[in-house]
Amino acid sequence: MLANLVYLSIRKKACTEDDIAQILAKAEQNNSKEGITGVLLYSATRFVQYLEGEFQQIDGLYSKIKRDPRHERVTLLHTGLIQQRYFPS
Ligand SMILES: Cc1cc2nc3c(=O)[nH]c(=O)nc-3n(C[C@H](O)[C@H](O)[C@H](O)COP(=O)(O)O)c2cc1C
Protein backbone atom coordinates (compact mmCIF):
# COMPACT_ATOMS: atom_id res chain seq x y z
CA MET A 1 0.00 0.00 0.00
CA LEU A 2 1.81 3.08 -1.27
CA ALA A 3 1.03 6.21 0.75
CA ASN A 4 2.06 9.83 0.93
CA LEU A 5 2.10 12.40 3.70
CA VAL A 6 2.74 16.14 3.94
CA TYR A 7 3.28 18.15 7.11
CA LEU A 8 4.21 21.67 8.07
CA SER A 9 6.20 22.54 11.18
CA ILE A 10 7.89 25.44 12.89
CA ARG A 11 11.69 25.33 12.82
CA LYS A 12 12.99 26.16 16.28
CA LYS A 13 15.37 29.11 16.60
CA ALA A 14 17.98 26.73 18.04
CA CYS A 15 17.91 24.60 14.86
CA THR A 16 21.10 25.57 13.05
CA GLU A 17 22.33 24.95 9.50
CA ASP A 18 24.46 22.13 10.98
CA ASP A 19 21.28 20.56 12.36
CA ILE A 20 19.73 20.77 8.89
CA ALA A 21 22.78 19.06 7.39
CA GLN A 22 22.41 16.28 9.99
CA ILE A 23 18.69 15.89 9.24
CA LEU A 24 19.42 15.62 5.51
CA ALA A 25 22.21 13.09 6.07
CA LYS A 26 19.95 10.99 8.30
CA ALA A 27 17.09 11.22 5.81
CA GLU A 28 19.33 10.08 2.98
CA GLN A 29 20.68 7.18 5.02
CA ASN A 30 17.39 5.96 6.60
CA ASN A 31 14.91 6.76 3.84
CA SER A 32 16.69 4.80 1.16
CA LYS A 33 16.78 1.76 3.50
CA GLU A 34 13.04 2.13 4.19
CA GLY A 35 12.08 2.77 0.56
CA ILE A 36 10.93 6.29 1.42
CA THR A 37 11.32 9.16 -1.03
CA GLY A 38 10.18 12.79 -0.96
CA VAL A 39 11.13 16.40 -0.56
CA LEU A 40 12.14 18.55 2.41
CA LEU A 41 11.70 22.31 2.07
CA TYR A 42 12.88 24.66 4.78
CA SER A 43 13.24 28.32 5.56
CA ALA A 44 14.50 30.22 8.60
CA THR A 45 11.21 29.49 10.38
CA ARG A 46 9.40 26.58 8.73
CA PHE A 47 9.70 23.04 7.42
CA VAL A 48 7.46 21.40 4.85
CA GLN A 49 8.12 17.77 4.07
CA TYR A 50 6.50 15.49 1.52
CA LEU A 51 7.07 11.76 2.06
CA GLU A 52 6.00 8.74 0.05
CA GLY A 53 6.51 5.00 0.49
CA GLU A 54 4.83 1.99 2.05
CA PHE A 55 2.17 3.13 4.54
CA GLN A 56 3.80 1.40 7.53
CA GLN A 57 7.21 2.96 6.86
CA ILE A 58 5.73 6.44 6.36
CA ASP A 59 3.69 6.11 9.53
CA GLY A 60 6.74 4.98 11.53
CA LEU A 61 8.92 7.80 10.23
CA TYR A 62 6.25 10.44 10.87
CA SER A 63 5.99 9.25 14.50
CA LYS A 64 9.74 9.81 14.90
CA ILE A 65 9.72 13.17 13.11
CA LYS A 66 6.84 14.49 15.25
CA ARG A 67 8.91 13.94 18.40
CA ASP A 68 12.02 15.64 17.02
CA PRO A 69 13.05 18.59 19.26
CA ARG A 70 14.44 20.63 16.34
CA HIS A 71 10.93 21.69 15.36
CA GLU A 72 7.49 22.13 16.92
CA ARG A 73 3.80 22.47 16.07
CA VAL A 74 4.03 19.66 13.53
CA THR A 75 0.77 19.84 11.56
CA LEU A 76 -0.38 17.09 9.23
CA LEU A 77 -1.60 18.69 5.99
CA HIS A 78 -2.39 15.56 3.98
CA THR A 79 -2.02 11.80 3.99
CA GLY A 80 -3.52 9.22 1.65
CA LEU A 81 -2.92 6.27 -0.64
CA ILE A 82 -1.27 6.76 -4.04
CA GLN A 83 -0.96 4.60 -7.14
CA GLN A 84 2.54 5.69 -8.08
CA ARG A 85 5.41 7.76 -6.72
CA TYR A 86 5.67 11.41 -7.69
CA PHE A 87 9.26 11.70 -6.39
CA PRO A 88 10.79 8.29 -7.13
CA SER A 89 14.35 9.39 -6.49
C1 LIG B 1 12.05 18.59 9.70
C2 LIG B 1 12.64 17.23 9.93
C3 LIG B 1 12.62 16.30 8.91
C4 LIG B 1 13.16 15.03 9.10
N1 LIG B 1 13.12 14.12 8.09
C5 LIG B 1 13.62 12.89 8.29
C6 LIG B 1 13.56 11.92 7.25
O1 LIG B 1 13.05 12.14 6.16
N2 LIG B 1 14.09 10.69 7.52
C7 LIG B 1 14.66 10.37 8.71
O2 LIG B 1 15.12 9.24 8.90
N3 LIG B 1 14.74 11.28 9.70
C8 LIG B 1 14.23 12.53 9.51
N4 LIG B 1 14.30 13.44 10.52
C9 LIG B 1 15.01 13.06 11.76
C10 LIG B 1 14.11 12.24 12.69
O3 LIG B 1 13.29 13.11 13.45
C11 LIG B 1 14.97 11.41 13.66
O4 LIG B 1 15.87 12.23 14.35
C12 LIG B 1 15.76 10.35 12.92
O5 LIG B 1 14.95 9.64 12.00
C13 LIG B 1 16.34 9.34 13.93
O6 LIG B 1 17.03 8.38 13.21
P1 LIG B 1 17.59 7.06 13.92
O7 LIG B 1 16.36 6.31 14.41
O8 LIG B 1 18.34 6.36 12.84
O9 LIG B 1 18.49 7.54 15.03
C14 LIG B 1 13.75 14.71 10.36
C15 LIG B 1 13.75 15.65 11.37
C16 LIG B 1 13.21 16.90 11.17
C17 LIG B 1 13.23 17.91 12.28
PDBQT file of the ligand as one rigid body, heavy atoms in Angstrom, charges set to zero:
ROOT
HETATM    1  C1  LIG A 101      12.046  18.589   9.705  1.00  0.00    +0.000 C 
HETATM    2  C2  LIG A 101      12.644  17.232   9.930  1.00  0.00    +0.000 A 
HETATM    3  C3  LIG A 101      12.617  16.297   8.905  1.00  0.00    +0.000 A 
HETATM    4  C4  LIG A 101      13.157  15.027   9.101  1.00  0.00    +0.000 A 
HETATM    5  N1  LIG A 101      13.116  14.117   8.092  1.00  0.00    +0.000 NA
HETATM    6  C5  LIG A 101      13.617  12.889   8.287  1.00  0.00    +0.000 A 
HETATM    7  C6  LIG A 101      13.560  11.923   7.250  1.00  0.00    +0.000 A 
HETATM    8  O1  LIG A 101      13.050  12.143   6.156  1.00  0.00    +0.000 OA
HETATM    9  N2  LIG A 101      14.094  10.689   7.520  1.00  0.00    +0.000 N 
HETATM   10  C7  LIG A 101      14.664  10.370   8.713  1.00  0.00    +0.000 A 
HETATM   11  O2  LIG A 101      15.122   9.243   8.900  1.00  0.00    +0.000 OA
HETATM   12  N3  LIG A 101      14.744  11.280   9.704  1.00  0.00    +0.000 NA
HETATM   13  C8  LIG A 101      14.229  12.529   9.513  1.00  0.00    +0.000 A 
HETATM   14  N4  LIG A 101      14.303  13.443  10.523  1.00  0.00    +0.000 N 
HETATM   15  C9  LIG A 101      15.008  13.061  11.762  1.00  0.00    +0.000 C 
HETATM   16  C10 LIG A 101      14.114  12.243  12.690  1.00  0.00    +0.000 C 
HETATM   17  O3  LIG A 101      13.292  13.110  13.445  1.00  0.00    +0.000 OA
HETATM   18  C11 LIG A 101      14.970  11.411  13.655  1.00  0.00    +0.000 C 
HETATM   19  O4  LIG A 101      15.867  12.230  14.346  1.00  0.00    +0.000 OA
HETATM   20  C12 LIG A 101      15.760  10.348  12.919  1.00  0.00    +0.000 C 
HETATM   21  O5  LIG A 101      14.945   9.643  12.000  1.00  0.00    +0.000 OA
HETATM   22  C13 LIG A 101      16.340   9.342  13.934  1.00  0.00    +0.000 C 
HETATM   23  O6  LIG A 101      17.032   8.381  13.208  1.00  0.00    +0.000 OA
HETATM   24  P1  LIG A 101      17.594   7.057  13.924  1.00  0.00    +0.000 P 
HETATM   25  O7  LIG A 101      16.362   6.311  14.407  1.00  0.00    +0.000 OA
HETATM   26  O8  LIG A 101      18.339   6.356  12.836  1.00  0.00    +0.000 OA
HETATM   27  O9  LIG A 101      18.488   7.536  15.027  1.00  0.00    +0.000 OA
HETATM   28  C14 LIG A 101      13.745  14.709  10.358  1.00  0.00    +0.000 A 
HETATM   29  C15 LIG A 101      13.746  15.654  11.373  1.00  0.00    +0.000 A 
HETATM   30  C16 LIG A 101      13.209  16.905  11.173  1.00  0.00    +0.000 A 
HETATM   31  C17 LIG A 101      13.232  17.908  12.284  1.00  0.00    +0.000 C 
ENDROOT
TORSDOF 0
